Amino acid sequence: MHEVSIMENTLEIALKNAQAQGATKINHFKMKIGELSGVVPEALQFAFDVVTQNTIAEGATLEIETIPVKCYCHHCQVEFQPENWFYECPQCQQLISKVLQGKEMELTSLEISC
């Protein structure tokens, strides 16, 4: 389960930032996770609950925003969300390799107490 190592790295980043701000507690994490990132949100939540134990983030909440896949067709110059795993332009039916979003995995905000 790579979600544990992802959450360990995320927690390390959060702790460094929180401590730099003089925080005594991290209350809330917000993350953006793309549908193509390979991360299972439920597994990430489980990993979060485990790795935050005995840290200033214990008891914090994790909010996950799922980012849908968005593609771009060079031929039609149109952005679209594919309907399935075949990224086919809805206008010209050409297969698309340009993915604009959906691979994200980022910590976007922290709520702390000092």
Secondary structure, 3 states (H helix, E strand, C coil): CHHHHHHHHHHHHHHHHHHHCCCCEEEEEEEEEECCCCCCHHHHHHHHHHHCCCCCCCCCEEEEEEECCEEEECCCCEEECCCCCCCECCCCCCECCCEEECCCEEEEEEEEEC
